[in-house]
Amino acid sequence: MNIQPFQTPVEYLKGVGSTRADVLKKELAIHNFEDLLQHFPFRHIDRTRFYKIREIQPDLPYVQVIARLTHKEIVGEKSAKRLVAQVQDDTGIMELVWFQGIKWAEKNLITGKAYILFGKPGSFNGKVQMSHPELDLYSSEALKRKGNMTLQPVYSTTEKLKQFSLDSKGIQKLIAALLEQYAKDVPENLPLYILNKFKLMGRAGAYRNIHFPEDTAALAEARHRLKFEELFLLQLKLLKNKLLRTQKFKGNVFDKVGHYFNEFYHHKLPFELTPAQKKVLKEIRQDTQRGVQMNRLLQGDVGSGKTVVALMSMLLAIDNGFQTCIMAPTEILANQHYQTIKELVGDDFIEVGLLTGSTPQKIRKVLHAKLENGDLKILIGTHALIEDKVQYKNLGFVVIDEQHRFGVEQRAKLWRKNAIPPHILVMTATPIPRTLAMTVFGDLDISVIDELPAGRKPIKTIHFYEASRLRMFGFMKEEIAKGRQIYIVYPLIQESEKLDLKNLMDGFEVISREFPLPHYRISIVYGKIKAKDKDFEMQRFIKGETQIMVATTVIEVGVNIPNASVMIIENAERFGLSQLHQLRGRVGRGAEQSYCLLMSKEKLSHEGRIRLNTMVKTNNGFEIAETDLQLRGPGNIEGTQQSGLLDLKVADLITDQELLLQARKCVEDIFAVDPQLALPENQILNLAFQAKNAGLSWDKIS
């Protein structure tokens, strides 16, 4: 077998050397032949067409012309020196200009000779001009060569690389040399039956054609093949790891529904569960009976009733002799879960503990002892739950709230709290579009609560422009007169922190004048104030001592105040869709009609208008998440940046959703028949999986 060359350091490619290799490593993270081959062009330029000078417009992208050089001269002094030349064909005259490489151009350009010119047209003094064009002396060979180069690749580069002659053309030369020597050695990593089923181009052909396509059809085929491969191998890795985990980690079996669950469901639950909540409980019940560790992601909008589902699952674990815990990202959220669960279960039903950074040492000692002897069955807390000194007698069920705030390592620490790892339920109020969830959380099973509890009225969202501010004040006074409370949120981002704080303070002054003491009381909360002052103001608002809370986005994930029925978002056009949706979810917790008012300036960008219109149109978090994904792209969706899974080179989660579903289905079908990838035809996939999992090169595949 040919020893694969793709791990060869890039300096050993002819034309690179150690200096250029250092720059390629620093600027583009190109370390070896494989990295270079996977530096794909971001577009191609059509070199088949030749323009006449009369046809050229300054706004055309790139053009190719055959014309004769009629004149050249150096004009200007020192720093403003440039070479200006004129070329002519049978339809007109065009000016060429060089600001750099003047000596070379002046020496090599021959007046009276015909050239094949290629470049980006512009205009100067109302005339069409081309600066720094590519030039080839006209000959039948050159014309044939240019005619054969149908689509020229364009590569991303940097100013630093250009200093080493590694502009797009320089990179193109390196990749051409690499392919010429090694294209035949690119190993196939998909079985023949998959290539045939999906009519995919071979891998070596795909690499050749994505860089130097024979025609547009070959380019489209190459891109399709490499996109499918990328999504397929990603799903193979996720689903195979999930399979390995289910084989490796046995799970505790919850085989009975006992006293705690039944007592709570029949006598303590203050409302009827929605069909969506029942469906999720059934899924969790089935997971916990299989003897395999559960890893389930529960998605549901703010207020959809995830906490009740989590609590009832925990009671199921307790009925089977296990302890449970909920881990929240902040003390405010941990406290809120604690209060909610205490209210739901009552004082005499079951003990609930709270452990956060501010739990006094004396109480900690008692909690630790009760955890170790098994008396405490429900513990709610923050990162404090995963400290080494927190030991459980028999931890069987863990709920993690707002998953994206916790790393994988922190999840694993909770696993290690028991001989058989506990079942894990991850909850998030950030709706994640299906394709993204499949990629980022592809190794978790996914449950969705997609309806609000009965009696909850959908929040009414209204978009006001600045001119309607007096109407907004009138509306606020009406709501306060009904005994309601109001949030007013201002944006605060680091890039414009000083200005944003000034806007917040100015806004606070205007509100204070419009809503004066003693009739109205106002709280103000923002990032810079001390934690104890923030908590003091929050508590005043929670107790109803103040009617208006002016804040920056610190309230985005947090307190549950049923009496707060109006959310006003200032400069709403500056917030992302998911942030707007999260903020809106702070109201609508009680039975009263709630409102979200979006205040914006008159002039909005196209995207800003789409965001605000989407908010007015729908309360559905999943619709909002899909729009957000299309507007912002996957890398910006909360919780995906640090996943490392979105480092896709050719595929795009927005435009290639259909292909992702196809790839996932294909992987599922393979695992249904051959979970070990042991069949001869799947050996190639087993090698590809091992290489991808270990971050190895192709060399290990062949």
C-alpha positions as CSV (number, residue, x, y, z in Angstrom):
1,M,0.0,0.0,0.0
2,N,1.2,3.4,-0.9
3,I,2.2,5.4,2.2
4,Q,-0.1,8.4,2.2
5,P,1.7,11.7,1.8
6,F,-0.9,14.1,3.3
7,Q,0.7,14.5,6.7
8,T,3.9,15.8,5.1
9,P,4.7,19.2,6.5
10,V,3.8,21.9,4.0
11,E,7.4,23.2,3.8
12,Y,8.3,20.1,1.8
13,L,6.0,21.0,-1.1
14,K,8.0,22.5,-4.0
15,G,7.8,26.3,-4.0
16,V,7.0,26.6,-0.2
17,G,10.1,26.3,2.0
18,S,10.4,27.1,5.6
19,T,9.7,30.9,5.5
20,R,6.5,30.6,3.5
21,A,5.5,27.6,5.5
22,D,5.7,29.7,8.8
23,V,3.4,32.3,7.3
24,L,0.9,29.7,6.0
25,K,0.8,28.2,9.5
26,K,0.3,31.5,11.3
27,E,-2.2,33.1,8.8
28,L,-4.3,30.1,7.6
29,A,-3.4,27.2,10.0
30,I,-2.1,25.3,7.0
31,H,0.5,22.9,8.5
32,N,0.6,20.0,6.0
33,F,-0.5,18.8,2.6
34,E,-4.0,17.9,3.8
35,D,-4.6,21.4,5.3
36,L,-3.5,22.9,2.0
37,L,-5.8,20.7,-0.1
38,Q,-8.7,21.6,2.3
39,H,-8.2,25.3,1.8
40,F,-11.1,25.5,-0.7
41,P,-11.7,28.4,-3.0
42,F,-14.6,30.7,-2.0
43,R,-15.6,31.3,-5.6
44,H,-14.5,30.7,-9.2
45,I,-14.1,33.2,-12.0
46,D,-15.3,32.3,-15.5
47,R,-12.3,32.5,-17.9
48,T,-14.1,31.2,-21.0
49,R,-15.5,34.6,-22.0
50,F,-13.5,37.3,-23.8
51,Y,-15.0,40.8,-23.7
52,K,-14.7,43.7,-26.1
53,I,-13.5,47.0,-24.6
54,R,-16.9,48.6,-25.6
55,E,-18.8,46.0,-23.5
56,I,-16.8,46.6,-20.3
57,Q,-18.7,48.3,-17.4
58,P,-16.9,49.5,-14.2
59,D,-19.3,47.4,-12.1
60,L,-18.5,44.0,-13.7
61,P,-16.6,41.6,-11.4
62,Y,-13.7,40.3,-13.6
63,V,-13.2,40.5,-17.3
64,Q,-10.9,39.1,-19.9
65,V,-9.8,41.1,-23.0
66,I,-7.5,40.7,-26.0
67,A,-6.1,44.1,-26.8
68,R,-2.9,45.7,-28.2
69,L,-0.6,47.9,-26.1
70,T,-0.5,51.3,-27.9
71,H,1.2,53.5,-25.2
72,K,2.9,53.5,-21.8
73,E,4.5,56.1,-19.5
74,I,5.5,56.7,-15.9
75,V,3.7,59.7,-14.4
76,G,3.8,61.5,-11.0
77,E,6.6,62.0,-8.5
78,K,8.1,59.7,-5.8
79,S,5.3,58.4,-3.6
80,A,2.6,59.2,-6.3
81,K,4.5,57.6,-9.1
82,R,2.5,55.2,-11.3
83,L,2.7,53.5,-14.7
84,V,-0.1,54.3,-17.1
85,A,-0.7,52.4,-20.3
86,Q,-3.3,52.3,-23.1
87,V,-4.6,49.3,-24.9
88,Q,-6.9,49.2,-27.9
89,D,-9.1,46.6,-29.7
90,D,-11.5,47.1,-32.7
91,T,-14.2,48.6,-30.4
92,G,-12.3,51.1,-28.2
93,I,-9.5,52.2,-25.9
94,M,-8.9,51.3,-22.2
95,E,-6.4,52.6,-19.7
96,L,-4.3,50.3,-17.5
97,V,-2.5,51.5,-14.3
98,W,0.2,50.1,-12.0
99,F,1.0,51.6,-8.6
100,Q,3.4,48.8,-7.6
101,G,5.8,46.7,-9.6
102,I,6.3,49.7,-11.9
103,K,9.9,48.8,-12.9
104,W,8.9,45.2,-13.8
105,A,5.9,46.3,-15.8
106,E,7.7,49.1,-17.6
107,K,10.5,46.7,-18.6
108,N,8.3,43.8,-19.7
109,L,5.5,45.6,-21.5
110,I,6.2,45.9,-25.2
111,T,4.3,48.6,-27.2
112,G,2.7,47.3,-30.3
113,K,2.3,43.8,-28.9
114,A,-1.2,42.1,-28.3
115,Y,-1.9,40.8,-24.8
116,I,-4.5,38.7,-23.0
117,L,-5.6,40.9,-20.1
118,F,-7.5,39.8,-17.0
119,G,-8.6,42.0,-14.1
120,K,-11.3,43.9,-12.3
121,P,-12.6,47.0,-14.2
122,G,-13.1,50.3,-12.4
123,S,-13.5,53.9,-13.6
124,F,-11.3,57.0,-13.4
125,N,-12.4,60.4,-14.6
126,G,-15.5,58.8,-16.2
127,K,-13.4,56.4,-18.2
128,V,-13.1,52.6,-17.8
129,Q,-9.7,51.7,-16.2
130,M,-8.1,48.4,-15.0
131,S,-5.4,48.4,-12.3
132,H,-2.7,45.7,-11.9
133,P,-4.2,43.3,-14.6
134,E,-2.8,39.8,-15.2
135,L,-1.0,39.9,-18.5
136,D,0.0,37.2,-21.0
137,L,1.6,37.9,-24.3
138,Y,-1.0,36.9,-27.0
139,S,-0.2,33.7,-28.9
140,S,-2.3,30.7,-30.1
141,E,-0.8,28.6,-27.3
142,A,-1.7,31.2,-24.6
143,L,-5.2,31.5,-26.0
144,K,-5.6,27.7,-26.0
145,R,-4.3,27.6,-22.4
146,K,-6.7,30.3,-21.2
147,G,-9.5,28.7,-23.1
148,N,-8.9,25.4,-21.2
149,M,-8.9,27.2,-17.9
150,T,-12.7,27.5,-17.7
151,L,-13.2,28.3,-14.1
152,Q,-10.4,29.9,-12.1
153,P,-10.4,29.4,-8.3
154,V,-10.2,32.4,-5.9
155,Y,-8.7,31.7,-2.5
156,S,-8.9,33.7,0.7
157,T,-5.6,35.1,1.7
158,T,-4.2,37.9,3.9
159,E,-2.0,41.0,3.5
160,K,0.8,39.2,5.3
161,L,0.6,36.3,2.8
162,K,0.6,38.7,-0.1
163,Q,4.0,40.0,1.0
164,F,5.3,36.4,0.3
165,S,3.6,36.3,-3.1
166,L,0.9,34.1,-1.7
167,D,-2.1,36.0,-3.0
168,S,-4.9,33.9,-4.5
169,K,-2.8,33.2,-7.6
170,G,0.2,32.1,-5.5
171,I,-2.0,29.7,-3.4
172,Q,-3.5,28.4,-6.6
173,K,-0.1,27.5,-7.9
174,L,0.8,25.6,-4.8
175,I,-2.5,23.6,-4.8
176,A,-2.1,22.9,-8.5
177,A,1.4,21.5,-7.9
178,L,0.1,19.4,-5.0
179,L,-2.7,17.9,-7.0
180,E,-0.5,17.2,-10.0
181,Q,1.8,15.1,-7.8
182,Y,-0.7,13.5,-5.4
183,A,-4.3,13.7,-6.7
184,K,-4.2,9.9,-7.4
185,D,-3.3,9.2,-3.8
186,V,-6.4,10.9,-2.2
187,P,-8.0,8.0,-0.3
188,E,-11.7,7.2,-0.7
189,N,-13.5,7.2,2.7
190,L,-17.1,6.3,1.7
191,P,-18.1,2.7,0.7
192,L,-19.0,2.1,-2.9
193,Y,-22.7,1.3,-2.0
194,I,-23.0,4.9,-0.6
195,L,-21.4,6.5,-3.6
196,N,-23.8,4.5,-5.9
197,K,-26.9,5.2,-3.8
198,F,-26.4,9.0,-3.6
199,K,-24.7,9.2,-7.1
200,L,-21.6,10.8,-5.5
201,M,-18.4,11.7,-7.3
202,G,-15.2,9.8,-6.2
203,R,-13.2,11.6,-3.5
204,A,-10.1,12.2,-5.6
205,G,-12.2,13.6,-8.5
206,A,-14.1,15.8,-6.0
207,Y,-10.8,17.4,-4.7
208,R,-9.6,18.0,-8.2
209,N,-12.9,19.6,-9.3
210,I,-13.5,21.7,-6.3
211,H,-10.2,23.5,-7.0
212,F,-9.9,23.2,-10.8
213,P,-13.3,22.2,-12.2
214,E,-13.7,20.9,-15.8
215,D,-17.0,22.9,-16.0
216,T,-19.8,24.3,-13.7
217,A,-21.5,20.9,-13.5
218,A,-18.3,19.2,-12.3
219,L,-17.9,22.0,-9.7
220,A,-21.4,21.5,-8.4
221,E,-20.9,17.7,-8.2
222,A,-17.6,18.1,-6.3
223,R,-19.1,20.5,-3.8
224,H,-22.1,18.2,-3.3
225,R,-19.8,15.2,-2.7
226,L,-17.6,17.0,-0.2
227,K,-20.6,18.5,1.6
228,F,-22.2,15.1,2.0
229,E,-19.0,13.6,3.2
230,E,-18.5,16.3,5.8
231,L,-22.0,16.0,7.2
232,F,-22.0,12.2,7.0
233,L,-18.7,11.9,8.9
234,L,-19.9,14.4,11.5
235,Q,-23.1,12.3,12.1
236,L,-21.1,9.1,12.0
237,K,-18.9,10.4,14.8
238,L,-21.9,11.7,16.9
239,L,-24.1,8.6,16.6
240,K,-21.2,6.1,16.9
241,N,-20.1,7.8,20.1
242,K,-23.7,7.7,21.4
243,L,-23.8,4.0,20.6
244,L,-20.4,3.4,22.4
245,R,-21.7,5.3,25.4
246,T,-24.9,3.3,25.7
247,Q,-22.7,0.1,25.5
248,K,-20.2,1.4,28.0
249,F,-22.3,3.1,30.5
250,K,-25.1,1.0,32.0
251,G,-27.9,3.0,33.5
252,N,-30.0,2.5,36.6
253,V,-33.4,0.9,35.9
254,F,-36.4,2.8,37.3
255,D,-38.8,-0.1,37.1
256,K,-41.6,1.2,39.4
257,V,-43.8,4.3,39.7
258,G,-44.3,4.7,43.4
259,H,-45.6,6.8,46.3
260,Y,-43.9,10.1,45.5
261,F,-44.8,10.2,41.8
262,N,-48.4,9.1,42.3
263,E,-49.0,11.3,45.4
264,F,-47.7,14.4,43.6
265,Y,-49.4,13.7,40.3
266,H,-52.9,12.9,41.8
267,H,-52.9,15.3,44.8
268,K,-50.4,18.0,44.6
269,L,-50.1,19.0,40.9
270,P,-52.0,22.3,40.7
271,F,-52.8,22.1,37.0
272,E,-53.4,19.6,34.2
273,L,-50.2,18.6,32.3
274,T,-50.3,19.5,28.6
275,P,-50.1,16.7,26.0
276,A,-46.5,17.8,25.2
277,Q,-45.5,17.5,28.9
278,K,-47.0,14.0,29.1
279,K,-45.2,13.0,25.9
280,V,-41.8,14.0,27.3
281,L,-42.5,12.3,30.6
282,K,-43.3,9.1,28.7
283,E,-40.0,9.4,26.7
284,I,-38.0,9.8,30.0
285,R,-39.9,6.9,31.6
286,Q,-39.0,4.7,28.6
287,D,-35.3,5.8,28.7
288,T,-35.0,5.0,32.4
289,Q,-36.3,1.5,32.0
290,R,-33.7,0.3,29.4
291,G,-30.7,-0.2,31.7
292,V,-28.8,2.4,29.6
293,Q,-27.7,5.8,30.8
294,M,-30.2,8.5,29.6
295,N,-28.8,11.6,27.9
296,R,-31.8,13.7,26.9
297,L,-32.1,17.4,25.8
298,L,-35.4,19.0,26.7
299,Q,-36.2,22.1,24.7
300,G,-39.1,24.3,25.6
301,D,-39.9,28.0,25.6
302,V,-39.7,30.0,28.7
303,G,-42.9,29.2,30.7
304,S,-43.7,25.9,28.8
305,G,-43.4,23.8,32.0
306,K,-40.0,22.2,31.8
307,T,-39.5,22.4,35.6
308,V,-42.6,20.3,36.4
309,V,-41.4,17.6,34.0
310,A,-38.0,17.7,35.6
311,L,-39.5,17.4,39.1
312,M,-41.8,14.5,38.2
313,S,-38.8,12.7,36.6
314,M,-36.9,13.3,39.8
315,L,-39.7,11.9,41.9
316,L,-39.7,8.8,39.7
317,A,-35.9,8.4,40.6
318,I,-36.7,8.8,44.3
319,D,-39.4,6.2,44.1
320,N,-36.7,3.8,42.9
321,G,-34.3,4.6,45.8
322,F,-32.1,7.3,44.2
323,Q,-31.1,10.9,45.0
324,T,-31.5,13.7,42.5
325,C,-30.1,17.2,41.8
326,I,-30.7,20.2,39.5
327,M,-27.7,22.3,38.5
328,A,-28.3,25.9,37.3
329,P,-25.8,28.4,35.8
330,T,-26.5,31.2,38.3
331,E,-27.6,31.7,41.9
332,I,-30.7,33.6,40.8
333,L,-31.8,30.7,38.7
334,A,-30.9,28.1,41.4
335,N,-32.9,30.1,43.9
336,Q,-35.8,30.3,41.5
337,H,-35.9,26.6,40.9
338,Y,-35.7,26.1,44.6
339,Q,-38.7,28.4,45.3
340,T,-40.7,26.8,42.4
341,I,-40.1,23.3,43.5
342,K,-40.7,24.1,47.2
343,E,-44.0,25.7,46.3
344,L,-45.0,22.6,44.1
345,V,-44.1,19.9,46.7
346,G,-45.1,21.8,49.9
347,D,-43.2,21.6,53.3
348,D,-44.3,18.2,54.5
349,F,-43.9,16.1,51.3
350,I,-40.2,15.9,50.7
351,E,-37.1,17.8,51.8
352,V,-35.4,20.1,49.2
353,G,-31.9,21.4,49.7
354,L,-30.2,24.4,48.2
355,L,-26.4,24.6,47.7
356,T,-24.8,27.7,46.1
357,G,-21.6,29.7,46.6
358,S,-23.3,31.8,49.3
359,T,-24.6,28.9,51.4
360,P,-23.2,29.4,54.9
361,Q,-20.6,26.8,56.1
362,K,-22.9,25.6,58.9
363,I,-25.8,24.7,56.5
364,R,-23.2,23.2,54.0
365,K,-22.1,20.7,56.7
366,V,-25.7,19.6,57.3
367,L,-26.4,19.2,53.6
368,H,-23.2,17.2,53.0
369,A,-24.1,14.8,55.8
370,K,-27.6,14.3,54.6
371,L,-26.4,13.7,51.0
372,E,-23.9,11.1,52.2
373,N,-26.4,9.2,54.4
374,G,-29.1,9.4,51.7
375,D,-31.6,11.4,53.7
376,L,-31.6,14.4,51.2
377,K,-33.3,13.3,48.0
378,I,-33.5,16.6,46.1
379,L,-30.6,19.1,45.9
380,I,-30.7,22.3,43.8
381,G,-27.6,24.4,43.2
382,T,-24.9,25.9,41.0
383,H,-21.4,24.7,40.2
384,A,-21.1,24.1,43.9
385,L,-22.8,20.7,43.3
386,I,-19.8,19.4,41.4
387,E,-17.2,20.2,44.0
388,D,-15.2,17.1,45.1
389,K,-16.4,17.3,48.7
390,V,-20.0,17.0,47.7
391,Q,-20.6,13.2,47.9
392,Y,-23.9,11.4,47.3
393,K,-25.0,8.1,48.7
394,N,-26.8,7.1,45.5
395,L,-27.2,9.8,42.8
396,G,-29.5,8.6,40.1
397,F,-30.9,11.5,38.2
398,V,-29.3,14.9,37.3
399,V,-31.1,17.9,35.7
400,I,-28.8,20.5,34.0
401,D,-30.4,23.8,33.2
402,E,-29.3,26.0,30.3
403,Q,-26.8,23.4,29.0
404,H,-24.6,25.8,27.0
405,R,-23.3,27.4,30.2
406,F,-21.7,24.2,31.3
407,G,-18.8,22.4,29.6
408,V,-18.6,18.7,28.9
409,E,-16.1,18.3,31.7
410,Q,-18.6,19.6,34.2
411,R,-21.2,17.2,33.0
412,A,-18.7,14.3,33.3
413,K,-17.9,15.4,36.9
414,L,-21.6,14.7,37.8
415,W,-21.4,11.3,36.2
416,R,-18.5,10.4,38.4
417,K,-20.6,11.0,41.6
418,N,-22.0,7.5,41.3
419,A,-20.7,4.0,40.4
420,I,-23.4,3.7,37.7
421,P,-23.6,7.1,36.1
422,P,-26.9,9.0,36.7
423,H,-29.4,9.7,34.1
424,I,-29.0,13.2,32.6
425,L,-31.7,15.6,31.5
426,V,-30.4,18.8,30.0
427,M,-33.0,21.6,29.8
428,T,-32.8,24.7,27.6
429,A,-35.1,27.6,27.0
430,T,-33.1,28.6,24.0
431,P,-34.9,27.0,21.1
432,I,-32.5,25.4,18.8
433,P,-33.4,24.8,15.1
434,R,-33.7,21.1,14.3
435,T,-30.7,20.9,12.0
436,L,-28.5,22.7,14.5
437,A,-29.7,20.6,17.4
438,M,-28.9,17.5,15.3
439,T,-25.4,18.8,14.8
440,V,-24.5,20.4,18.1
441,F,-26.4,18.0,20.4
442,G,-26.5,15.1,17.9
443,D,-25.3,12.7,20.6
444,L,-28.3,13.5,22.9
445,D,-31.9,12.4,22.4
446,I,-34.1,15.4,21.9
447,S,-37.5,16.1,23.5
448,V,-39.6,19.2,22.8
449,I,-42.4,20.9,24.8
450,D,-44.0,23.0,22.0
451,E,-47.2,24.2,23.7
452,L,-47.9,26.5,26.7
453,P,-49.9,25.4,29.7
454,A,-53.6,25.9,29.6
455,G,-54.8,29.4,30.9
456,R,-51.6,31.1,29.7
457,K,-52.4,33.9,27.3
458,P,-49.9,34.5,24.5
459,I,-47.9,37.7,25.0
460,K,-49.1,40.5,22.7
461,T,-46.1,42.1,21.0
462,I,-46.3,45.7,19.6
463,H,-43.7,47.6,17.7
464,F,-43.6,51.4,18.5
465,Y,-41.3,54.0,16.8
466,E,-39.7,56.8,18.8
467,A,-42.6,59.2,17.8
468,S,-45.0,57.0,19.8
469,R,-43.2,57.4,23.2
470,L,-46.0,59.4,24.8
471,R,-48.5,56.6,23.9
472,M,-46.1,54.1,25.6
473,F,-46.0,56.2,28.8
474,G,-49.9,56.4,28.8
475,F,-50.0,52.6,28.4
476,M,-47.6,52.1,31.3
477,K,-49.7,54.2,33.6
478,E,-52.8,52.2,32.7
479,E,-51.1,48.9,33.5
480,I,-49.6,50.2,36.8
481,A,-53.1,51.4,37.8
482,K,-54.2,47.8,37.4
483,G,-51.5,46.8,39.9
484,R,-49.1,45.4,37.3
485,Q,-45.3,45.8,37.2
486,I,-43.1,46.8,34.2
487,Y,-39.6,46.0,32.9
488,I,-37.7,48.5,30.7
489,V,-34.6,47.0,29.2
490,Y,-31.7,48.8,27.5
491,P,-29.0,47.3,25.4
492,L,-25.5,47.3,26.8
493,I,-22.6,46.0,24.8
494,Q,-18.9,46.4,25.4
495,E,-18.1,48.1,22.1
496,S,-20.3,51.1,23.0
497,E,-20.4,50.6,26.8
498,K,-20.0,54.3,27.7
499,L,-22.7,55.5,25.3
500,D,-25.1,52.7,26.3
501,L,-24.7,53.5,30.0
502,K,-25.4,57.1,29.2
503,N,-28.6,56.1,27.4
504,L,-29.6,53.9,30.3
505,M,-29.1,56.8,32.8
506,D,-30.8,59.3,30.5
507,G,-33.7,56.9,30.1
508,F,-33.9,56.4,33.9
509,E,-34.1,60.3,34.3
510,V,-36.9,60.6,31.8
511,I,-38.8,57.7,33.4
512,S,-38.3,59.3,36.9
513,R,-39.7,62.6,35.7
514,E,-42.7,60.9,34.0
515,F,-43.3,58.6,37.0
516,P,-42.5,60.7,40.0
517,L,-42.4,59.7,43.7
518,P,-44.5,59.1,45.8
519,H,-47.0,57.6,43.3
520,Y,-44.4,55.5,41.5
521,R,-41.2,53.7,42.7
522,I,-38.4,52.6,40.3
523,S,-35.6,50.1,40.6
524,I,-32.5,50.2,38.4
525,V,-30.1,47.3,37.7
526,Y,-27.1,47.1,35.5
527,G,-23.9,45.1,35.2
528,K,-21.6,47.6,36.9
529,I,-23.4,47.8,40.3
530,K,-22.4,45.6,43.2
531,A,-24.0,42.2,43.5
532,K,-25.6,43.0,46.9
533,D,-27.1,46.2,45.5
534,K,-28.4,44.3,42.4
535,D,-30.0,41.7,44.7
536,F,-31.5,44.4,46.9
537,E,-33.2,46.1,43.9
538,M,-34.3,42.7,42.5
539,Q,-35.9,41.8,45.8
540,R,-37.7,45.2,46.0
541,F,-39.2,44.5,42.6
542,I,-40.0,40.9,43.4
543,K,-41.9,42.0,46.6
544,G,-43.8,44.6,44.6
545,E,-42.2,47.6,46.4
546,T,-41.2,49.1,43.0
547,Q,-43.5,49.1,40.0
548,I,-40.8,49.7,37.3
549,M,-37.5,47.9,36.8
550,V,-35.1,49.7,34.5
551,A,-32.3,47.3,33.5
552,T,-29.7,46.2,31.0
553,T,-30.0,42.5,29.8
554,V,-29.0,41.2,33.3
555,I,-32.6,40.0,33.6
556,E,-32.4,37.9,30.5
557,V,-32.3,34.5,32.2
558,G,-33.7,34.7,35.7
559,V,-36.5,35.8,37.9
560,N,-40.0,34.6,37.7
561,I,-42.4,37.5,38.7
562,P,-46.0,36.6,37.7
563,N,-47.1,40.2,38.4
564,A,-44.7,41.7,35.8
565,S,-46.9,41.9,32.8
566,V,-45.1,44.4,30.5
567,M,-41.7,44.2,28.9
568,I,-40.5,47.3,27.1
569,I,-37.3,46.9,25.1
570,E,-35.5,50.1,24.1
571,N,-33.4,50.2,20.9
572,A,-35.0,46.8,20.1
573,E,-33.3,46.8,16.7
574,R,-29.9,46.4,18.4
575,F,-30.8,43.0,20.0
576,G,-30.6,39.6,18.3
577,L,-33.8,37.7,17.8
578,S,-33.0,35.0,20.4
579,Q,-32.2,37.7,23.0
580,L,-35.5,39.6,22.2
581,H,-37.4,36.3,22.6
582,Q,-35.7,35.5,25.9
583,L,-36.5,38.9,27.3
584,R,-40.1,38.7,26.2
585,G,-40.3,35.4,28.1
586,R,-39.7,37.3,31.4
587,V,-43.4,38.4,31.3
588,G,-46.5,36.3,30.7
589,R,-45.9,34.2,33.9
590,G,-49.2,35.0,35.5
591,A,-52.8,34.6,34.2
592,E,-53.1,38.3,33.2
593,Q,-52.7,39.5,29.6
594,S,-49.0,40.4,29.1
595,Y,-47.4,42.8,26.6
596,C,-44.0,43.2,25.0
597,L,-43.4,46.7,23.5
598,L,-40.5,47.0,21.1
599,M,-39.2,50.6,20.8
600,S,-37.0,51.5,17.9
601,K,-35.8,54.4,15.8
602,E,-37.6,55.1,12.5
603,K,-34.7,54.1,10.2
604,L,-34.2,50.3,10.4
605,S,-31.8,48.0,8.5
606,H,-33.4,45.3,6.4
607,E,-32.4,42.7,9.0
608,G,-33.5,44.8,11.9
609,R,-37.0,45.1,10.3
610,I,-37.1,41.3,9.8
611,R,-36.2,40.7,13.4
612,L,-38.9,43.1,14.8
613,N,-41.6,41.9,12.4
614,T,-40.8,38.3,13.4
615,M,-41.3,39.2,17.0
616,V,-44.6,40.8,16.4
617,K,-45.8,38.0,14.1
618,T,-45.0,34.9,16.3
619,N,-44.5,33.8,19.9
620,N,-43.2,30.4,18.7
621,G,-39.5,30.0,19.8
622,F,-38.7,27.5,17.1
623,E,-40.0,29.7,14.3
624,I,-37.9,32.5,15.8
625,A,-34.8,30.3,16.1
626,E,-35.1,29.3,12.4
627,T,-35.3,32.9,11.3
628,D,-32.4,33.7,13.6
629,L,-30.3,30.9,12.1
630,Q,-31.0,32.3,8.6
631,L,-30.1,35.8,9.6
632,R,-27.0,35.2,11.7
633,G,-25.7,31.8,10.6
634,P,-25.0,28.9,12.9
635,G,-21.8,30.0,14.6
636,N,-23.6,32.8,16.4
637,I,-26.5,30.8,17.9
638,E,-26.1,30.5,21.6
639,G,-24.4,27.4,22.8
640,T,-22.8,26.5,19.5
641,Q,-19.7,28.7,19.5
642,Q,-17.7,26.5,21.9
643,S,-19.0,23.2,20.5
644,G,-16.2,22.9,17.9
645,L,-18.6,20.9,15.8
646,L,-19.5,23.8,13.5
647,D,-16.1,24.1,12.0
648,L,-17.5,23.1,8.6
649,K,-15.3,23.7,5.6
650,V,-17.8,23.2,2.7
651,A,-21.2,22.4,4.1
652,D,-23.6,25.1,5.3
653,L,-26.2,24.3,8.0
654,I,-28.7,26.8,6.6
655,T,-28.6,25.9,2.9
656,D,-27.7,22.2,3.3
657,Q,-30.4,21.2,5.7
658,E,-31.8,18.6,3.3
659,L,-28.4,17.1,2.8
660,L,-27.8,16.9,6.6
661,L,-31.1,15.0,7.1
662,Q,-30.1,12.6,4.3
663,A,-26.7,12.0,5.8
664,R,-28.1,11.4,9.3
665,K,-30.7,9.0,7.9
666,C,-28.0,7.1,6.0
667,V,-25.9,6.8,9.2
668,E,-28.9,5.6,11.2
669,D,-29.7,3.0,8.6
670,I,-26.1,1.7,8.7
671,F,-26.1,1.4,12.5
672,A,-29.4,-0.3,12.5
673,V,-27.8,-3.2,10.5
674,D,-24.2,-3.0,11.5
675,P,-23.7,-1.1,14.9
676,Q,-20.0,-2.2,15.2
677,L,-19.2,-1.3,11.5
678,A,-17.8,-4.8,11.3
679,L,-19.1,-5.8,7.8
680,P,-16.4,-5.9,5.2
681,E,-18.1,-3.1,3.1
682,N,-18.1,-0.8,6.3
683,Q,-14.4,-1.3,7.2
684,I,-13.7,1.9,5.4
685,L,-16.2,3.7,7.6
686,N,-14.7,2.2,10.7
687,L,-11.3,3.6,9.8
688,A,-12.9,7.0,8.9
689,F,-14.6,7.1,12.3
690,Q,-11.4,6.3,14.2
691,A,-9.6,9.0,12.2
692,K,-12.2,11.6,12.8
693,N,-12.6,10.8,16.5
694,A,-8.9,10.9,17.1
695,G,-8.4,14.0,14.8
696,L,-6.1,11.9,12.6
697,S,-5.1,12.5,9.0
698,W,-6.3,10.7,6.0
699,D,-3.0,8.7,6.1
700,K,-4.5,6.6,8.8
701,I,-7.6,5.8,6.7
702,S,-6.0,4.0,3.9
